[in-house]
Amino acid sequence: MWTAAGCWVRVTANPTYVCYGRTGPVPAPVEKGRAIGKLKIWRNENLALEVPLEAAESVEVGNLPQRALDAATEMVINLFRSGAGKI
């Protein structure tokens, strides 16, 4: 990202979901307003902003087909993430 002064600055965002002391997907059920993680904004190597994340709406436990699809989706996403680090 270019700043107003014409300098190049690398800005990255890193959402981290922490629930029951573990990272990763937040298990249902989730109540609206519940703290579910933090969003960290980095400017080069410096932490510029850290904001708590809260659930925007309540989410109930899905039925078996929904949960199976969600698990398969997470597995594929994790495969891409682990492969991207090797490129």
N, C-alpha and C positions, 0 to 999 in steps of 0.2 A: 504494500500500500504506500502511495506517495503522500507525504505530509504537506502542510501548507508551506513549509520552508523548502520544499523540493527534495527532501531526503527520503530514501527508501527505508521503510520500517516493516518488519514482518509481524503480522498480527495473527494469532491463532486462538481458537476457542476450544476448550476441553470440558464438555459436560461429564460429570462423574455422578453416577447414581449409587447411593449407598443405602442399603436397607438391611436392618438387623445385623449390622457389622460386616456385611459382604458387599462387594461391588458387582455390577451387572444389572440385568433386567429387574425391575421392581415387581415382586410377586403380588398377585391380586389376592384378596380384595384390598383396594386402596381408597381411603376416605379423602374427600375434597379438602384441600388445605394442608394435608400431611406433608411434612418435610421429607423429600425423597433424594436429595443430593445437592450438589453445588455446581455452578458454572464458573470456570476460571478463564479469564481473558488475559492472554500473554502478549506483551509488546516486546519483541526480540526475546531476550532472556529474562525480562522483568515481569512479575505478576502485576498487571495493571488494575484488575478488578476481580473480585470474588463475590458471587451472589448466590444466596440459597435458592434452591429450586423446590417448589411446592406443587402438589397435584392440583391441576386446574379443575378437575371433576372427579367424582367418585367412579370407581371401576369395580365391577363384580367379577367373580371367578367365571371364566368362560366354560362352555360345554366341552366335551372331549374332542370333537373335531376342531374346534377353535384353538384349543390348547396344543393339539398336535401340529397344526399349521404354524402357530407361533413358535414352537420348539424347532421345527424344520427351518423356519425363516432365520432364527437366531443362529442356528448351526451354519447356514450358508453365509450369513454376514460375518461370522467369526472366521470362516475359511478364507474369505476375501481379505479380511483384516490381517490375518497371519501371513498370507501370501504377499500382500502389498509391502510388508516390511522386508521381504527378501529381494525386492526389485531394486 
